[in-house]
Each structure stands twice: as C-alpha cells, then as structure tokens.
Amino acid sequence: MTVTTSGPPPVTGDTFYLRSDGQLSTQAAATGSSDTIPSAGGANHDGTPYNPLVYEVKNVNGALKTSSGTNFVFKVDAGTHVGYAQQARVSYDLTGDGTFDRVETFRYFATDPVDGWEDYSAARQGLHSASGTLGDLKGGTVRVEIWSALGNGPSTLQVGTGSVLTIPFA
C-alpha cells in the first residue's frame, strides 16, 4: 500500500492519525492530546455536520481496494454526560479538484455516563448514508468531519495517537 501526499518526502500508508492542527497524518504524534467537539446546542444534527472538527490530507494517491471499505476508531469522551452523540463523515475528492466524489456519513455514537475514552468505530456503528462512487485517488483529498449530533454540551476527541482512520486504498 502506497499513499503519497504532497511535500518532501512522500508519505506512504493507508492509516491516518487525526492531529490537533486539523491534519491527517500517517505518523502518530509523540503524545496524545484532545480537541473539543462543540455542543449540538440541544438540537438534532443527525446526518448533517454542525460546527464540525475537520481533519484533511491533500495530494493523496492510491489504488482502490475493492474488497475493503473506510474504517476508523475515534476516541471520544463526554465525561459523565450520557447520550451526547458524536458523528463522523469521511469524504473523498478523488482528483483534488475540490469536488467530493464519495461522501460517507456514519451513524452517531451515543456516549455513556462514565468519564474516560470510548471507541467510536465505523465497524460498530455502520453507515448512516453514502453518496457517490469510489475510484482510484490521483492527487486527491481525504477529509474527516466530526461533530455533535445530539447533546447540550461539548465532548472531546483524542487526537495525535488514539484516533485512527484507515482508507480503502493500496
């Protein structure tokens, strides 16, 4: 698997770590940190990004693995608040032209009332919706958006080390 991104030297791999600077990186940070996911403001934003955190990598090349799909494990925590619901969308601009050719929105993850990181995963939650078609990445862009679909307060997302995206490209 070779994924190449802009800048010297080219980056390889199909696994990306969410970084606090809004980047997706094939390298984990030396230490983890957290980003704050803004509140849903008491409204229902299921399926529609609302004040999302955005993580992105540009100029990505990779051949589509047809038997594979988007996968992730994002570490989230809402402290002692039950039912705050984080939701994720992964978008692929296959050619870097600014148009996302494939958009995958995953079902939200409702948190438990126990303080500590929980695993929000694509495999466990599944797709909420998808549009467009995947193909090979040729100078493309991969974007992750994470927002609160439900809840009256903020939650946190572990970045740098614990939150990982795996894309279906070789």
TIVO-2410 file (N, C-alpha, C; in nm, 3 decimals):
# residues 170
REC num residu      c1      c2      c3 atome chaine
REC   1      M   0.085  -0.119   0.000     N      A
REC   1      M   0.000   0.000   0.000    CA      A
REC   1      M   0.087   0.123   0.000     C      A
REC   2      T   0.066   0.210  -0.095     N      A
REC   2      T   0.139   0.335  -0.101    CA      A
REC   2      T   0.042   0.450  -0.119     C      A
REC   3      V   0.039   0.539  -0.024     N      A
REC   3      V  -0.036   0.662  -0.035    CA      A
REC   3      V   0.067   0.773  -0.031     C      A
REC   4      T   0.066   0.858  -0.131     N      A
REC   4      T   0.164   0.965  -0.140    CA      A
REC   4      T   0.094   1.098  -0.121     C      A
REC   5      T   0.147   1.180  -0.034     N      A
REC   5      T   0.091   1.312  -0.012    CA      A
REC   5      T   0.196   1.417  -0.050     C      A
REC   6      S   0.152   1.540  -0.063     N      A
REC   6      S   0.242   1.646  -0.105    CA      A
REC   6      S   0.350   1.672  -0.002     C      A
REC   7      G   0.459   1.729  -0.049     N      A
REC   7      G   0.568   1.767   0.038    CA      A
REC   7      G   0.674   1.661   0.046     C      A
REC   8      P   0.796   1.706   0.062     N      A
REC   8      P   0.906   1.610   0.071    CA      A
REC   8      P   0.914   1.554   0.212     C      A
REC   9      P   0.949   1.431   0.232     N      A
REC   9      P   0.941   1.325   0.131    CA      A
REC   9      P   0.799   1.275   0.120     C      A
REC  10      P   0.766   1.198   0.015     N      A
REC  10      P   0.631   1.143   0.004    CA      A
REC  10      P   0.598   1.054   0.124     C      A
REC  11      V   0.471   1.053   0.159     N      A
REC  11      V   0.424   0.974   0.272    CA      A
REC  11      V   0.361   0.846   0.220     C      A
REC  12      T   0.386   0.733   0.286     N      A
REC  12      T   0.325   0.608   0.245    CA      A
REC  12      T   0.239   0.553   0.358     C      A
REC  13      G   0.137   0.474   0.323     N      A
REC  13      G   0.049   0.412   0.421    CA      A
REC  13      G  -0.097   0.438   0.392     C      A
REC  14      D  -0.184   0.357   0.452     N      A
REC  14      D  -0.328   0.376   0.436    CA      A
REC  14      D  -0.394   0.411   0.569     C      A
REC  15      T  -0.315   0.435   0.671     N      A
REC  15      T  -0.365   0.464   0.805    CA      A
REC  15      T  -0.325   0.606   0.843     C      A
REC  16      F  -0.426   0.683   0.886     N      A
REC  16      F  -0.403   0.823   0.920    CA      A
REC  16      F  -0.447   0.852   1.062     C      A
REC  17      Y  -0.368   0.932   1.131     N      A
REC  17      Y  -0.399   0.978   1.266    CA      A
REC  17      Y  -0.454   1.119   1.257     C      A
REC  18      L  -0.560   1.146   1.334     N      A
REC  18      L  -0.613   1.280   1.342    CA      A
REC  18      L  -0.519   1.362   1.429     C      A
REC  19      R  -0.479   1.478   1.379     N      A
REC  19      R  -0.385   1.565   1.452    CA      A
REC  19      R  -0.454   1.694   1.490     C      A
REC  20      S  -0.414   1.753   1.602     N      A
REC  20      S  -0.480   1.872   1.656    CA      A
REC  20      S  -0.471   1.993   1.564     C      A
REC  21      D  -0.385   1.990   1.464     N      A
REC  21      D  -0.374   2.103   1.371    CA      A
REC  21      D  -0.468   2.088   1.251     C      A
REC  22      G  -0.564   1.994   1.260     N      A
REC  22      G  -0.659   1.974   1.151    CA      A
REC  22      G  -0.606   1.889   1.038     C      A
REC  23      Q  -0.494   1.825   1.060     N      A
REC  23      Q  -0.434   1.741   0.957    CA      A
REC  23      Q  -0.461   1.594   0.983     C      A
REC  24      L  -0.456   1.517   0.875     N      A
REC  24      L  -0.450   1.371   0.884    CA      A
REC  24      L  -0.306   1.337   0.852     C      A
REC  25      S  -0.242   1.257   0.936     N      A
REC  25      S  -0.101   1.224   0.920    CA      A
REC  25      S  -0.080   1.075   0.932     C      A
REC  26      T   0.013   1.021   0.854     N      A
REC  26      T   0.045   0.879   0.864    CA      A
REC  26      T   0.131   0.852   0.986     C      A
REC  27      Q   0.175   0.955   1.055     N      A
REC  27      Q   0.256   0.941   1.174    CA      A
REC  27      Q   0.177   0.984   1.298     C      A
REC  28      A   0.178   0.899   1.400     N      A
REC  28      A   0.118   0.937   1.528    CA      A
REC  28      A   0.203   1.046   1.591     C      A
REC  29      A   0.142   1.128   1.672     N      A
REC  29      A   0.216   1.230   1.747    CA      A
REC  29      A   0.294   1.162   1.858     C      A
REC  30      A   0.396   1.231   1.910     N      A
REC  30      A   0.475   1.177   2.021    CA      A
REC  30      A   0.388   1.157   2.145     C      A
REC  31      T   0.291   1.247   2.165     N      A
REC  31      T   0.197   1.235   2.276    CA      A
REC  31      T   0.058   1.271   2.226     C      A
REC  32      G  -0.042   1.214   2.289     N      A
REC  32      G  -0.178   1.243   2.253    CA      A
REC  32      G  -0.227   1.372   2.317     C      A
REC  33      S  -0.328   1.429   2.259     N      A
REC  33      S  -0.394   1.546   2.315    CA      A
REC  33      S  -0.542   1.533   2.281     C      A
REC  34      S  -0.619   1.637   2.303     N      A
REC  34      S  -0.760   1.629   2.269    CA      A
REC  34      S  -0.808   1.759   2.206     C      A
REC  35      D  -0.908   1.746   2.121     N      A
REC  35      D  -0.977   1.860   2.061    CA      A
REC  35      D  -1.119   1.859   2.117     C      A
REC  36      T  -1.177   1.976   2.132     N      A
REC  36      T  -1.313   1.987   2.183    CA      A
REC  36      T  -1.413   1.986   2.069     C      A
REC  37      I  -1.508   1.895   2.077     N      A
REC  37      I  -1.618   1.888   1.980    CA      A
REC  37      I  -1.729   1.979   2.034     C      A
REC  38      P  -1.765   2.084   1.959     N      A
REC  38      P  -1.868   2.175   2.009    CA      A
REC  38      P  -2.002   2.106   2.032     C      A
REC  39      S  -2.081   2.161   2.119     N      A
REC  39      S  -2.214   2.110   2.153    CA      A
REC  39      S  -2.306   2.112   2.031     C      A
REC  40      A  -2.403   2.023   2.033     N      A
REC  40      A  -2.509   2.024   1.932    CA      A
REC  40      A  -2.614   2.130   1.965     C      A
REC  41      G  -2.599   2.194   2.079     N      A
REC  41      G  -2.689   2.302   2.117    CA      A
REC  41      G  -2.831   2.256   2.146     C      A
REC  42      G  -2.846   2.129   2.184     N      A
REC  42      G  -2.978   2.077   2.217    CA      A
REC  42      G  -3.062   2.041   2.095     C      A
REC  43      A  -3.006   2.056   1.975     N      A
REC  43      A  -3.079   2.024   1.852    CA      A
REC  43      A  -3.033   1.889   1.798     C      A
REC  44      N  -3.109   1.836   1.703     N      A
REC  44      N  -3.075   1.709   1.639    CA      A
REC  44      N  -3.004   1.738   1.507     C      A
REC  45      H  -2.876   1.700   1.500     N      A
REC  45      H  -2.796   1.720   1.379    CA      A
REC  45      H  -2.753   1.585   1.321     C      A
REC  46      D  -2.838   1.485   1.337     N      A
REC  46      D  -2.808   1.351   1.287    CA      A
REC  46      D  -2.796   1.355   1.135     C      A
REC  47      G  -2.677   1.322   1.085     N      A
REC  47      G  -2.654   1.315   0.941    CA      A
REC  47      G  -2.609   1.444   0.877     C      A
REC  48      T  -2.612   1.555   0.951     N      A
REC  48      T  -2.575   1.685   0.895    CA      A
REC  48      T  -2.467   1.751   0.980     C      A
REC  49      P  -2.346   1.768   0.927     N      A
REC  49      P  -2.240   1.830   1.007    CA      A
REC  49      P  -2.283   1.967   1.062     C      A
REC  50      Y  -2.254   1.986   1.191     N      A
REC  50      Y  -2.286   2.110   1.261    CA      A
REC  50      Y  -2.163   2.150   1.342     C      A
REC  51      N  -2.101   2.261   1.309     N      A
REC  51      N  -1.977   2.306   1.374    CA      A
REC  51      N  -1.875   2.191   1.383     C      A
REC  52      P  -1.845   2.125   1.273     N      A
REC  52      P  -1.759   2.007   1.281    CA      A
REC  52      P  -1.612   2.041   1.301     C      A
REC  53      L  -1.541   1.949   1.365     N      A
REC  53      L  -1.396   1.950   1.361    CA      A
REC  53      L  -1.360   1.889   1.226     C      A
REC  54      V  -1.262   1.946   1.156     N      A
REC  54      V  -1.225   1.900   1.022    CA      A
REC  54      V  -1.078   1.863   1.021     C      A
REC  55      Y  -1.050   1.743   0.966     N      A
REC  55      Y  -0.913   1.692   0.952    CA      A
REC  55      Y  -0.898   1.651   0.806     C      A
REC  56      E  -0.784   1.689   0.743     N      A
REC  56      E  -0.771   1.670   0.599    CA      A
REC  56      E  -0.628   1.643   0.557     C      A
REC  57      V  -0.614   1.567   0.449     N      A
REC  57      V  -0.486   1.547   0.384    CA      A
REC  57      V  -0.510   1.562   0.234     C      A
REC  58      K  -0.419   1.632   0.165     N      A
REC  58      K  -0.432   1.657   0.022    CA      A
REC  58      K  -0.322   1.588  -0.057     C      A
REC  59      N  -0.343   1.580  -0.188     N      A
REC  59      N  -0.248   1.523  -0.283    CA      A
REC  59      N  -0.218   1.376  -0.252     C      A
REC  60      V  -0.325   1.299  -0.234     N      A
REC  60      V  -0.315   1.158  -0.199    CA      A
REC  60      V  -0.332   1.072  -0.324     C      A
REC  61      N  -0.244   0.973  -0.340     N      A
REC  61      N  -0.254   0.877  -0.450    CA      A
REC  61      N  -0.272   0.738  -0.392     C      A
REC  62      G  -0.359   0.658  -0.453     N      A
REC  62      G  -0.379   0.521  -0.409    CA      A
REC  62      G  -0.478   0.449  -0.497     C      A
REC  63      A  -0.455   0.320  -0.519     N      A
REC  63      A  -0.546   0.236  -0.596    CA      A
REC  63      A  -0.653   0.181  -0.503     C      A
REC  64      L  -0.778   0.189  -0.546     N      A
REC  64      L  -0.890   0.141  -0.466    CA      A
REC  64      L  -0.880  -0.010  -0.443     C      A
REC  65      K  -0.896  -0.051  -0.317     N      A
REC  65      K  -0.906  -0.193  -0.282    CA      A
REC  65      K  -1.056  -0.225  -0.279     C      A
REC  66      T  -1.104  -0.292  -0.383     N      A
REC  66      T  -1.249  -0.311  -0.398    CA      A
REC  66      T  -1.313  -0.394  -0.289     C      A
REC  67      S  -1.239  -0.479  -0.222     N      A
REC  67      S  -1.297  -0.562  -0.117    CA      A
REC  67      S  -1.288  -0.497   0.020     C      A
REC  68      S  -1.254  -0.370   0.025     N      A
REC  68      S  -1.229  -0.301   0.150    CA      A
REC  68      S  -1.319  -0.178   0.160     C      A
REC  69      G  -1.333  -0.124   0.280     N      A
REC  69      G  -1.411  -0.003   0.300    CA      A
REC  69      G  -1.342   0.090   0.398     C      A
REC  70      T  -1.400   0.206   0.417     N      A
REC  70      T  -1.350   0.302   0.514    CA      A
REC  70      T  -1.366   0.243   0.654     C      A
REC  71      N  -1.262   0.259   0.735     N      A
REC  71      N  -1.269   0.211   0.872    CA      A
REC  71      N  -1.206   0.317   0.963     C      A
REC  72      F  -1.253   0.325   1.084     N      A
REC  72      F  -1.193   0.416   1.181    CA      A
REC  72      F  -1.226   0.371   1.322     C      A
REC  73      V  -1.143   0.416   1.413     N      A
REC  73      V  -1.172   0.412   1.556    CA      A
REC  73      V  -1.133   0.550   1.607     C      A
REC  74      F  -1.232   0.625   1.653     N      A
REC  74      F  -1.209   0.758   1.710    CA      A
REC  74      F  -1.238   0.749   1.859     C      A
REC  75      K  -1.146   0.799   1.939     N      A
REC  75      K  -1.160   0.801   2.085    CA      A
REC  75      K  -1.236   0.927   2.124     C      A
REC  76      V  -1.353   0.908   2.185     N      A
REC  76      V  -1.437   1.021   2.226    CA      A
REC  76      V  -1.472   1.008   2.374     C      A
REC  77      D  -1.506   1.122   2.434     N      A
REC  77      D  -1.547   1.123   2.574    CA      A
REC  77      D  -1.638   1.243   2.599     C      A
REC  78      A  -1.747   1.218   2.668     N      A
REC  78      A  -1.838   1.326   2.707    CA      A
REC  78      A  -1.845   1.336   2.859     C      A
REC  79      G  -1.740   1.285   2.925     N      A
REC  79      G  -1.738   1.290   3.071    CA      A
REC  79      G  -1.850   1.207   3.129     C      A
REC  80      T  -1.926   1.265   3.221     N      A
REC  80      T  -2.035   1.193   3.288    CA      A
REC  80      T  -2.170   1.217   3.221     C      A
REC  81      H  -2.169   1.274   3.102     N      A
REC  81      H  -2.293   1.303   3.031    CA      A
REC  81      H  -2.330   1.186   2.940     C      A
REC  82      V  -2.447   1.129   2.962     N      A
REC  82      V  -2.492   1.016   2.881    CA      A
REC  82      V  -2.564   1.067   2.756     C      A
REC  83      G  -2.546   0.997   2.646     N      A
REC  83      G  -2.622   1.023   2.525    CA      A
REC  83      G  -2.576   1.139   2.439     C      A
REC  84      Y  -2.465   1.205   2.477     N      A
REC  84      Y  -2.411   1.301   2.381    CA      A
REC  84      Y  -2.368   1.215   2.264     C      A
REC  85      A  -2.393   1.259   2.144     N      A
REC  85      A  -2.372   1.173   2.028    CA      A
REC  85      A  -2.278   1.238   1.929     C      A
REC  86      Q  -2.161   1.178   1.913     N      A
REC  86      Q  -2.066   1.225   1.814    CA      A
REC  86      Q  -2.092   1.152   1.683     C      A
REC  87      Q  -2.070   1.222   1.572     N      A
REC  87      Q  -2.094   1.163   1.441    CA      A
REC  87      Q  -1.979   1.201   1.349     C      A
REC  88      A  -1.951   1.112   1.252     N      A
REC  88      A  -1.838   1.134   1.161    CA      A
REC  88      A  -1.881   1.120   1.016     C      A
REC  89      R  -1.812   1.197   0.933     N      A
REC  89      R  -1.827   1.188   0.788    CA      A
REC  89      R  -1.687   1.181   0.728     C      A
REC  90      V  -1.668   1.090   0.633     N      A
REC  90      V  -1.541   1.079   0.561    CA      A
REC  90      V  -1.571   1.104   0.414     C      A
REC  91      S  -1.498   1.199   0.357     N      A
REC  91      S  -1.521   1.239   0.218    CA      A
REC  91      S  -1.395   1.222   0.136     C      A
REC  92      Y  -1.415   1.179   0.012     N      A
REC  92      Y  -1.303   1.155  -0.080    CA      A
REC  92      Y  -1.321   1.240  -0.206     C      A
REC  93      D  -1.226   1.328  -0.232     N      A
REC  93      D  -1.215   1.401  -0.359    CA      A
REC  93      D  -1.107   1.327  -0.437     C      A
REC  94      L  -1.146   1.246  -0.532     N      A
REC  94      L  -1.053   1.153  -0.596    CA      A
REC  94      L  -0.943   1.220  -0.676     C      A
REC  95      T  -0.967   1.341  -0.726     N      A
REC  95      T  -0.868   1.407  -0.813    CA      A
REC  95      T  -0.816   1.539  -0.758     C      A
REC  96      G  -0.864   1.581  -0.643     N      A
REC  96      G  -0.817   1.707  -0.586    CA      A
REC  96      G  -0.875   1.830  -0.654     C      A
REC  97      D  -0.988   1.814  -0.726     N      A
REC  97      D  -1.048   1.926  -0.798    CA      A
REC  97      D  -1.144   2.009  -0.713     C      A
REC  98      G  -1.159   1.972  -0.585     N      A
REC  98      G  -1.247   2.046  -0.496    CA      A
REC  98      G  -1.387   1.989  -0.484     C      A
REC  99      T  -1.418   1.885  -0.561     N      A
REC  99      T  -1.548   1.820  -0.556    CA      A
REC  99      T  -1.532   1.683  -0.491     C      A
REC 100      F  -1.609   1.658  -0.385     N      A
REC 100      F  -1.600   1.529  -0.317    CA      A
REC 100      F  -1.684   1.427  -0.393     C      A
REC 101      D  -1.617   1.325  -0.447     N      A
REC 101      D  -1.680   1.223  -0.530    CA      A
REC 101      D  -1.752   1.117  -0.449     C      A
REC 102      R  -1.708   1.095  -0.327     N      A
REC 102      R  -1.768   0.995  -0.238    CA      A
REC 102      R  -1.776   1.056  -0.100     C      A
REC 103      V  -1.896   1.050  -0.040     N      A
REC 103      V  -1.920   1.103   0.094    CA      A
REC 103      V  -1.988   0.995   0.175     C      A
REC 104      E  -1.925   0.957   0.287     N      A
REC 104      E  -1.977   0.853   0.375    CA      A
REC 104      E  -2.003   0.911   0.514     C      A
REC 105      T  -2.129   0.909   0.555     N      A
REC 105      T  -2.167   0.955   0.688    CA      A
REC 105      T  -2.202   0.833   0.771     C      A
REC 106      F  -2.142   0.824   0.889     N      A
REC 106      F  -2.161   0.709   0.976    CA      A
REC 106      F  -2.262   0.741   1.085     C      A
REC 107      R  -2.329   0.636   1.135     N      A
REC 107      R  -2.425   0.655   1.244    CA      A
REC 107      R  -2.355   0.714   1.366     C      A
REC 108      Y  -2.429   0.791   1.441     N      A
REC 108      Y  -2.368   0.855   1.558    CA      A
REC 108      Y  -2.342   0.754   1.669     C      A
REC 109      F  -2.254   0.795   1.759     N      A
REC 109      F  -2.215   0.714   1.874    CA      A
REC 109      F  -2.262   0.785   2.000     C      A
REC 110      A  -2.356   0.726   2.073     N      A
REC 110      A  -2.406   0.785   2.196    CA      A
REC 110      A  -2.315   0.744   2.312     C      A
REC 111      T  -2.265   0.842   2.384     N      A
REC 111      T  -2.169   0.817   2.492    CA      A
REC 111      T  -2.236   0.763   2.617     C      A
REC 112      D  -2.154   0.700   2.700     N      A
REC 112      D  -2.201   0.651   2.830    CA      A
REC 112      D  -2.173   0.758   2.937     C      A
REC 113      P  -2.226   0.742   3.060     N      A
REC 113      P  -2.204   0.843   3.164    CA      A
REC 113      P  -2.077   0.821   3.247     C      A
REC 114      V  -1.981   0.748   3.192     N      A
REC 114      V  -1.857   0.719   3.265    CA      A
REC 114      V  -1.745   0.801   3.204     C      A
REC 115      D  -1.673   0.873   3.289     N      A
REC 115      D  -1.560   0.953   3.243    CA      A
REC 115      D  -1.452   0.861   3.185     C      A
REC 116      G  -1.402   0.891   3.067     N      A
REC 116      G  -1.296   0.812   3.004    CA      A
REC 116      G  -1.326   0.788   2.856     C      A
REC 117      W  -1.219   0.761   2.781     N      A
REC 117      W  -1.230   0.743   2.636    CA      A
REC 117      W  -1.315   0.622   2.601     C      A
REC 118      E  -1.398   0.640   2.497     N      A
REC 118      E  -1.478   0.532   2.439    CA      A
REC 118      E  -1.441   0.521   2.291     C      A
REC 119      D  -1.459   0.402   2.234     N      A
REC 119      D  -1.427   0.380   2.093    CA      A
REC 119      D  -1.550   0.398   2.006     C      A
REC 120      Y  -1.548   0.501   1.923     N      A
REC 120      Y  -1.649   0.521   1.819    CA      A
REC 120      Y  -1.588   0.461   1.694     C      A
REC 121      S  -1.648   0.353   1.643     N      A
REC 121      S  -1.586   0.285   1.529    CA      A
REC 121      S  -1.684   0.269   1.413     C      A
REC 122      A  -1.629   0.273   1.293     N      A
REC 122      A  -1.708   0.253   1.172    CA      A
REC 122      A  -1.769   0.113   1.171     C      A
REC 123      A  -1.692   0.016   1.213     N      A
REC 123      A  -1.739  -0.124   1.211    CA      A
REC 123      A  -1.858  -0.143   1.304     C      A
REC 124      R  -1.856  -0.079   1.418     N      A
REC 124      R  -1.963  -0.096   1.516    CA      A
REC 124      R  -2.086  -0.013   1.482     C      A
REC 125      Q  -2.067   0.109   1.439     N      A
REC 125      Q  -2.179   0.199   1.414    CA      A
REC 125      Q  -2.238   0.181   1.274     C      A
REC 126      G  -2.157   0.159   1.173     N      A
REC 126      G  -2.206   0.140   1.037    CA      A
REC 126      G  -2.241   0.271   0.968     C      A
REC 127      L  -2.273   0.258   0.841     N      A
REC 127      L  -2.307   0.375   0.759    CA      A
REC 127      L  -2.447   0.426   0.788     C      A
REC 128      H  -2.458   0.557   0.796     N      A
REC 128      H  -2.586   0.626   0.802    CA      A
REC 128      H  -2.632   0.654   0.659     C      A
REC 129      S  -2.537   0.702   0.577     N      A
REC 129      S  -2.566   0.730   0.436    CA      A
REC 129      S  -2.435   0.736   0.358     C      A
REC 130      A  -2.447   0.717   0.228     N      A
REC 130      A  -2.331   0.729   0.140    CA      A
REC 130      A  -2.379   0.778   0.005     C      A
REC 131      S  -2.297   0.861  -0.058     N      A
REC 131      S  -2.329   0.907  -0.193    CA      A
REC 131      S  -2.202   0.908  -0.275     C      A
REC 132      G  -2.219   0.891  -0.404     N      A
REC 132      G  -2.104   0.892  -0.494    CA      A
REC 132      G  -2.038   0.757  -0.503     C      A
REC 133      T  -1.932   0.753  -0.581     N      A
REC 133      T  -1.861   0.629  -0.610    CA      A
REC 133      T  -1.713   0.647  -0.582     C      A
REC 134      L  -1.653   0.544  -0.524     N      A
REC 134      L  -1.509   0.545  -0.503    CA      A
REC 134      L  -1.438   0.501  -0.629     C      A
REC 135      G  -1.316   0.548  -0.646     N      A
REC 135      G  -1.227   0.508  -0.754    CA      A
REC 135      G  -1.086   0.532  -0.704     C      A
REC 136      D  -0.988   0.524  -0.791     N      A
REC 136      D  -0.851   0.548  -0.751    CA      A
REC 136      D  -0.831   0.695  -0.711     C      A
REC 137      L  -0.745   0.717  -0.613     N      A
REC 137      L  -0.706   0.852  -0.572    CA      A
REC 137      L  -0.587   0.896  -0.657     C      A
REC 138      K  -0.601   1.008  -0.725     N      A
REC 138      K  -0.494   1.063  -0.809    CA      A
REC 138      K  -0.479   1.210  -0.775     C      A
REC 139      G  -0.396   1.238  -0.675     N      A
REC 139      G  -0.383   1.376  -0.627    CA      A
REC 139      G  -0.504   1.419  -0.549     C      A
REC 140      G  -0.571   1.325  -0.486     N      A
REC 140      G  -0.698   1.350  -0.418    CA      A
REC 140      G  -0.686   1.407  -0.278     C      A
REC 141      T  -0.802   1.428  -0.219     N      A
REC 141      T  -0.814   1.482  -0.084    CA      A
REC 141      T  -0.901   1.388  -0.002     C      A
REC 142      V  -0.860   1.363   0.122     N      A
REC 142      V  -0.939   1.285   0.217    CA      A
REC 142      V  -0.972   1.379   0.333     C      A
REC 143      R  -1.100   1.387   0.366     N      A
REC 143      R  -1.145   1.476   0.474    CA      A
REC 143      R  -1.228   1.398   0.575     C      A
REC 144      V  -1.206   1.426   0.703     N      A
REC 144      V  -1.287   1.372   0.813    CA      A
REC 144      V  -1.352   1.490   0.883     C      A
REC 145      E  -1.483   1.480   0.906     N      A
REC 145      E  -1.556   1.578   0.985    CA      A
REC 145      E  -1.618   1.506   1.103     C      A
REC 146      I  -1.606   1.564   1.222     N      A
REC 146      I  -1.665   1.506   1.342    CA      A
REC 146      I  -1.741   1.618   1.414     C      A
REC 147      W  -1.866   1.587   1.450     N      A
REC 147      W  -1.950   1.686   1.515    CA      A
REC 147      W  -2.040   1.619   1.618     C      A
REC 148      S  -2.108   1.702   1.697     N      A
REC 148      S  -2.207   1.651   1.793    CA      A
REC 148      S  -2.342   1.648   1.723     C      A
REC 149      A  -2.398   1.528   1.711     N      A
REC 149      A  -2.530   1.513   1.650    CA      A
REC 149      A  -2.640   1.543   1.751     C      A
REC 150      L  -2.614   1.514   1.878     N      A
REC 150      L  -2.709   1.536   1.987    CA      A
REC 150      L  -2.632   1.583   2.110     C      A
REC 151      G  -2.700   1.653   2.198     N      A
REC 151      G  -2.638   1.690   2.326    CA      A
REC 151      G  -2.640   1.840   2.351     C      A
REC 152      N  -2.626   1.873   2.479     N      A
REC 152      N  -2.629   2.013   2.521    CA      A
REC 152      N  -2.494   2.064   2.566     C      A
REC 153      G  -2.389   1.988   2.546     N      A
REC 153      G  -2.257   2.032   2.589    CA      A
REC 153      G  -2.149   1.975   2.500     C      A
REC 154      P  -2.028   2.023   2.518     N      A
REC 154      P  -1.917   1.975   2.437    CA      A
REC 154      P  -1.869   1.837   2.481     C      A
REC 155      S  -1.798   1.773   2.395     N      A
REC 155      S  -1.730   1.647   2.427    CA      A
REC 155      S  -1.587   1.659   2.373     C      A
REC 156      T  -1.508   1.556   2.394     N      A
REC 156      T  -1.370   1.564   2.349    CA      A
REC 156      T  -1.336   1.447   2.257     C      A
REC 157      L  -1.237   1.473   2.171     N      A
REC 157      L  -1.186   1.375   2.076    CA      A
REC 157      L  -1.037   1.363   2.099     C      A
REC 158      Q  -0.989   1.242   2.119     N      A
REC 158      Q  -0.845   1.221   2.134    CA      A
REC 158      Q  -0.779   1.232   1.998     C      A
REC 159      V  -0.675   1.310   1.988     N      A
REC 159      V  -0.602   1.328   1.863    CA      A
REC 159      V  -0.453   1.303   1.886     C      A
REC 160      G  -0.384   1.280   1.778     N      A
REC 160      G  -0.240   1.260   1.785    CA      A
REC 160      G  -0.200   1.115   1.793     C      A
REC 161      T  -0.269   1.038   1.877     N      A
REC 161      T  -0.231   0.897   1.895    CA      A
REC 161      T  -0.348   0.801   1.885     C      A
REC 162      G  -0.462   0.829   1.943     N      A
REC 162      G  -0.567   0.729   1.959    CA      A
REC 162      G  -0.671   0.721   1.850     C      A
REC 163      S  -0.695   0.828   1.778     N      A
REC 163      S  -0.799   0.830   1.676    CA      A
REC 163      S  -0.738   0.804   1.540     C      A
REC 164      V  -0.784   0.695   1.476     N      A
REC 164      V  -0.718   0.644   1.355    CA      A
REC 164      V  -0.821   0.618   1.245     C      A
REC 165      L  -0.789   0.662   1.124     N      A
REC 165      L  -0.868   0.639   1.003    CA      A
REC 165      L  -0.790   0.546   0.912     C      A
REC 166      T  -0.857   0.443   0.859     N      A
REC 166      T  -0.795   0.355   0.760    CA      A
REC 166      T  -0.877   0.367   0.632     C      A
REC 167      I  -0.811   0.405   0.522     N      A
REC 167      I  -0.880   0.423   0.395    CA      A
REC 167      I  -0.863   0.301   0.305     C      A
REC 168      P  -0.961   0.276   0.217     N      A
REC 168      P  -0.959   0.154   0.135    CA      A
REC 168      P  -0.877   0.166   0.006     C      A
REC 169      F  -0.752   0.204   0.019     N      A
REC 169      F  -0.666   0.223  -0.097    CA      A
REC 169      F  -0.532   0.153  -0.078     C      A
REC 170      A  -0.478   0.102  -0.186     N      A
REC 170      A  -0.346   0.035  -0.182    CA      A
REC 170      A  -0.247   0.110  -0.270     C      A
***
